[in-house]
Amino acid sequence: MGIVKISDQMHENLRVASGALSRSINAQAEHWLRIGMLAETNPDLRYSDICQMLLRAAQDGPSLADAVATTPIAQRRHHA
């Protein structure tokens, strides 16, 4: 675990979103980080595809890396 410094505006955005979505501020930040990481490593996926991938990973229990590796786009890139 580490400390990440963010702007006051981003902290306020986190605070508002975490309240609206019933998450802690840390959980909301981690959610946004996860979404951003998946979006950057899978630029062809839509937001809804990323959400579905995260839901499948939560049901199946694999790590986030496993979830990324099992997406159709990641498979196509891996075999290319």
N, C-alpha and C positions, 0 to 999 in steps of 0.2 A: 504494500500500500504506500502511496506517496501523496504529496501535496501538489496540486496544480493551481497556479494562480490564474484567475480569470478577471475580466473587467467587471466593474460594478454593474454595468448594464446587462452583461450576460448573467451575472448572479441574480439580478432582479427578474430576468426572463425565466431563469430556472425556478425561482421562488414561485412565480405566478403559475408556470406550467405544472410544477409539482403539486401545488394546491388543487389545481383544476383536475389533475389526473390521479389524485390520491396516492402520490409517491413522495418519498423523502426527497430532499434536494439532491442528495448524493445519488439516489436511485434514478432520478430524472436525468442527471448529468451522465451517468453511466449508460442510460438508454440512448441518449443523443449521441454519445461517443460510439456506441455499438452500431447505430444506424449509419452514422457518418463513415465508419470504417468499412462497413459492408457496401455502402454506396460507392466509395472510392475504389474498392477492390473488385467491384462488380458493376461497372458503369452502365451496362445494358439493362440492369434490373430496375423495375419501377419500385416506388415506395411500397406498394401493395405486395409485390413479390418478396421484398425484404421482410415485411411483416409476416407473411406466410412462412418464410424460411425460419424466422425466429420462433414462431409458434410450433412448427414441426420439431425444431431443435429442443424446445422446452418439453414437448411430449416424449420425445425419444431419448432425451438425456445426453446427447453428445455435446462436446465442447463447441464453442463458437467456431473454431478453426475447422472442425469436422462439418459443421453446417455450411460454411463457405465452400469447402471442397466438394460437397455433394450437390451443389447447384448445377443445373444444366450448363450455364455459361462457364463456370469454373471447369467443368469436365471437358467442354469443347476446347478451352484454352490449354488445358493440361495435355490433351492428346494432339494438339496442333504442332 
